[in-house]
Amino acid sequence: MLLFRKAKPVTQLSAVFLLGLLAITLLNYKRIPDAGILALRFGAVGVVVLLTDRMRRKAPHSALIKSIDLLMPLFVILFTFDSMGHMTAYINPPDKDAFLARIDSYIVGPVPGAWLDWMISPALTAVLQVCYTSYYFIPMIFCLILLSRRETEKFDIAFFGITFGFFVSYIGYIIVPAFGPRYYLAGQFTHGLMRDGFAKAINSALNFLEGTNRDAFPSGHTEIVLIVLTYAWRYRRWFFWAALPLASGLVLATVYLRYHYVADVIAGAVLAPLCVRAADKLYRFLTPRPLMGERQG
């Protein structure tokens, strides 16, 4: 508790999420292969997160420690995404692709992707493939802009909200595990995406980096980019307008490129404003308050 009490809100959030994953792993110990190793990893990273925050407070002028502490939530986001690939298949089987595909059939028709067939072209596929990858850069660029301007509070609030959004999407992967249409509906589409060498290379790189995780529902790409746009509208209106074309292409790309069902995108779009609202309240609740003696001093 001493480590936790004065930690930054994003540190507390990361530690609690890791603790939750640790609890889920232990509750499903007999189902998850190598559950002991996975639990040890969650526990160890949680301790490192809290110790790093403590080191930051003990050595506030150390650039190295401040940098490590700053990057720690990003590490937790990447670490937990990778780790969950080893557990989601065993916690809540079976996969829910059939259910999501059925919802899509009610929304856009029974033939997978047919409603987008008229749009398919090599040029559009390449453009949307680039838009899709902007998911990895839009949040970082926005946060770096706030950080470079030394707007610490705005950065902390936005970074907390984005991290919260990632964790919410990860919870969705546990509740509704699904591979997505590119795997589940493979061979059922009437038209190929006509990927040329450039678009094909990007897709292959994404497949390598993301693997075949059950990470379709909700669309984290949609959710996160809309969260970033919300904070951009609040803090950097020019960035909102600059990122809007890429973000719009990204949302279209999630379905066009067959990474997500329409239901995934709708869920991500609905979750985004809810996450921002919840994150703002949670940030205020978790912000460390000075003790009575510290206020007097």
C-alpha positions in Angstrom: 0.0 0.0 0.0 2.9 2.4 0.7 4.1 1.9 -2.9 0.6 2.3 -4.2 -0.6 5.3 -2.2 1.4 8.1 -3.9 1.7 6.5 -7.3 0.5 8.4 -10.4 -3.0 7.5 -11.6 -1.7 5.7 -14.7 0.6 3.7 -12.5 -2.2 2.7 -10.2 -4.4 1.8 -13.2 -1.7 -0.4 -14.7 -1.0 -2.1 -11.4 -4.7 -2.9 -10.8 -5.1 -4.2 -14.3 -2.1 -6.5 -13.9 -3.5 -7.6 -10.6 -6.8 -8.4 -12.3 -5.1 -10.4 -15.0 -3.2 -12.3 -12.2 -6.4 -13.1 -10.4 -8.1 -14.3 -13.7 -5.1 -16.5 -14.4 -5.2 -18.0 -10.9 -8.9 -18.6 -11.1 -8.4 -20.5 -14.4 -5.2 -22.1 -13.3 -6.1 -25.6 -14.5 -7.4 -24.4 -17.9 -4.5 -22.2 -19.0 -1.3 -23.9 -20.1 1.7 -22.6 -18.3 -0.6 -20.6 -16.0 2.1 -20.5 -13.3 4.6 -18.8 -15.6 1.9 -16.4 -16.8 0.9 -15.5 -13.2 4.5 -14.9 -12.2 4.9 -12.6 -15.2 1.9 -10.5 -14.3 2.9 -10.3 -10.6 6.5 -9.4 -11.5 5.6 -6.7 -13.9 3.1 -5.2 -11.4 5.9 -4.9 -8.8 8.2 -3.4 -11.4 5.6 -0.8 -12.3 5.1 0.3 -8.7 8.9 0.3 -7.9 9.6 2.4 -11.0 7.1 5.0 -9.8 8.6 5.0 -6.4 12.1 5.5 -7.9 10.7 8.5 -9.8 9.6 10.0 -6.6 12.8 9.3 -4.8 15.0 10.7 -7.7 12.8 13.3 -9.4 15.7 14.8 -11.3 17.0 11.7 -12.9 16.2 11.9 -16.6 16.8 8.1 -17.0 14.3 7.1 -14.3 11.8 9.7 -15.5 12.0 8.3 -19.0 11.6 4.7 -17.8 8.6 5.7 -15.7 7.1 7.5 -18.6 7.4 4.5 -20.9 6.2 2.0 -18.3 2.5 2.2 -19.1 3.3 1.7 -22.8 5.3 -1.4 -21.9 2.4 -2.7 -19.8 0.0 -2.2 -22.8 2.2 -4.1 -25.1 3.1 -6.8 -22.5 -0.5 -7.5 -21.5 -1.6 -7.6 -25.2 1.0 -10.3 -25.9 0.3 -12.2 -22.7 -3.4 -12.3 -23.2 -2.8 -14.2 -26.4 -1.9 -17.1 -24.2 -5.0 -17.1 -22.0 -8.1 -15.8 -23.9 -8.7 -19.1 -25.7 -9.0 -21.0 -22.4 -11.0 -18.6 -20.2 -14.2 -18.2 -22.1 -14.5 -20.8 -24.9 -15.7 -21.2 -27.5 -14.8 -18.4 -29.9 -17.6 -16.0 -30.6 -16.9 -15.4 -34.4 -20.1 -17.1 -35.4 -22.1 -14.9 -33.2 -20.5 -11.7 -34.5 -20.8 -12.8 -38.1 -24.5 -13.5 -37.6 -24.9 -9.9 -36.2 -23.1 -8.6 -39.3 -25.4 -10.5 -41.5 -28.4 -8.6 -40.0 -26.6 -5.3 -40.4 -25.0 -5.4 -43.8 -26.3 -8.6 -45.5 -25.6 -12.4 -45.4 -22.7 -12.4 -48.0 -19.5 -11.5 -46.2 -18.1 -8.2 -47.4 -20.5 -8.0 -50.4 -21.6 -4.5 -49.4 -18.1 -3.2 -49.9 -17.2 -5.1 -53.1 -17.9 -2.1 -55.3 -15.1 -0.1 -53.5 -12.3 -2.7 -53.8 -9.3 -1.6 -55.8 -5.5 -1.9 -55.4 -5.1 1.8 -54.8 -7.8 2.0 -52.1 -6.5 -1.1 -50.4 -3.0 0.5 -50.2 -4.4 3.8 -48.9 -6.5 2.1 -46.2 -3.7 -0.2 -45.3 -1.6 2.9 -44.5 -4.6 4.4 -42.6 -4.9 1.3 -40.5 -1.3 1.5 -39.4 -1.8 5.0 -38.2 -3.3 3.5 -35.1 0.2 2.9 -33.9 1.3 6.5 -34.4 -1.7 8.8 -33.8 -1.8 8.3 -30.0 2.0 8.6 -29.6 2.3 11.7 -31.7 -0.6 13.4 -29.9 0.9 12.5 -26.5 4.4 13.7 -27.6 3.0 17.0 -28.7 1.5 17.6 -25.2 4.7 16.4 -23.6 6.9 18.6 -25.7 4.9 21.6 -24.7 5.4 20.7 -21.1 1.6 20.5 -20.5 2.0 17.8 -17.9 -1.5 17.7 -16.6 -3.1 17.5 -20.1 -0.6 14.8 -21.0 -1.3 12.8 -17.9 -5.1 13.0 -18.4 -4.9 12.0 -22.1 -2.3 9.3 -21.5 -4.4 7.9 -18.6 -7.6 7.9 -20.8 -5.8 6.2 -23.7 -4.3 3.5 -21.4 -7.7 3.0 -19.8 -9.2 2.5 -23.3 -6.6 -0.1 -24.1 -7.4 -2.0 -20.9 -11.2 -1.9 -21.6 -10.6 -3.3 -25.1 -8.6 -6.1 -23.6 -11.4 -7.0 -21.2 -13.6 -7.2 -24.3 -11.3 -9.7 -25.8 -11.7 -11.9 -22.7 -15.5 -11.6 -22.7 -16.0 -12.0 -26.4 -13.0 -13.9 -27.8 -13.0 -13.7 -31.6 -10.4 -13.9 -34.4 -12.2 -11.6 -36.9 -13.5 -12.1 -40.4 -10.1 -12.4 -42.1 -9.7 -15.7 -40.4 -13.2 -16.9 -39.6 -14.7 -16.0 -43.0 -11.6 -16.7 -45.1 -12.6 -18.2 -48.4 -16.2 -16.9 -48.2 -15.6 -13.4 -49.7 -16.6 -12.9 -53.3 -13.7 -10.6 -54.1 -10.1 -10.4 -53.0 -8.6 -7.2 -51.6 -6.1 -6.9 -54.5 -3.2 -6.2 -52.2 -0.1 -5.1 -54.2 3.4 -5.5 -52.9 3.3 -2.5 -50.6 -0.1 -3.2 -49.0 0.8 -6.9 -48.8 4.1 -6.1 -47.0 2.3 -3.9 -44.4 -0.4 -6.6 -43.8 2.3 -9.3 -43.4 4.1 -7.1 -40.9 0.9 -6.5 -38.9 0.2 -10.2 -38.9 3.7 -10.9 -37.6 3.5 -8.2 -34.9 -0.1 -8.9 -33.7 -0.2 -12.6 -34.3 -3.4 -14.5 -34.4 -4.9 -13.2 -31.1 -8.5 -13.3 -30.3 -8.7 -9.5 -30.4 -11.6 -8.6 -32.7 -14.2 -7.4 -30.3 -14.4 -4.6 -29.7 -12.3 -2.9 -32.4 -9.5 -1.4 -30.3 -8.3 0.5 -33.4 -11.7 2.3 -33.6 -12.0 2.8 -29.9 -8.4 4.2 -29.3 -8.3 6.5 -32.3 -11.7 8.0 -31.3 -10.5 8.5 -27.7 -7.4 10.3 -29.0 -9.6 12.5 -31.2 -11.8 13.3 -28.2 -8.7 14.5 -26.2 -7.4 16.3 -29.3 -10.7 18.2 -29.6 -10.3 19.2 -26.0 -6.6 20.1 -25.9 -5.3 20.5 -29.5 -8.1 21.3 -31.9 -5.7 21.6 -34.9 -4.4 18.0 -34.3 -8.0 16.8 -34.3 -8.5 18.2 -37.8 -5.1 17.0 -39.0 -5.7 13.5 -37.8 -9.4 13.2 -38.8 -8.8 12.0 -42.4 -6.4 9.3 -41.3 -8.7 8.3 -38.4 -11.7 8.2 -40.7 -9.7 6.0 -43.1 -8.7 3.8 -40.2 -12.3 3.2 -39.1 -13.3 2.2 -42.7 -10.1 0.1 -43.0 -11.0 -2.1 -40.0 -14.0 -3.5 -42.0 -12.8 -3.0 -45.6 -9.5 -4.9 -44.8 -11.5 -7.6 -43.0 -9.8 -7.2 -39.6 -13.0 -6.5 -37.8 -16.7 -7.2 -38.0 -19.1 -4.2 -38.3 -20.3 -5.1 -34.8 -16.7 -4.7 -33.5 -16.5 -1.2 -34.9 -19.9 -0.2 -33.5 -18.8 -1.5 -30.1 -15.5 0.4 -30.3 -17.3 3.6 -31.3 -19.7 3.3 -28.4 -17.0 2.5 -25.9 -14.8 5.5 -26.8 -16.9 8.3 -25.3 -17.8 6.1 -22.3 -14.1 5.4 -21.7 -13.2 9.1 -21.8 -16.0 9.9 -19.4 -15.1 7.1 -17.0 -11.3 7.8 -17.3 -11.7 11.5 -16.4 -13.6 10.6 -13.3 -11.2 7.8 -12.3 -8.2 10.0 -12.9 -9.5 12.6 -10.5 -10.2 9.8 -7.9 -6.8 8.3 -8.2 -4.8 11.5 -8.3 -2.6 11.5 -5.2 -3.6 13.8 -2.4 -1.0 15.3 -0.1 -1.1 14.1 3.4 -1.9 16.6 6.2 1.7 16.9 7.3 2.8 17.5 3.7 0.2 20.3 3.3 1.4 22.0 6.5 5.0 21.7 5.4 
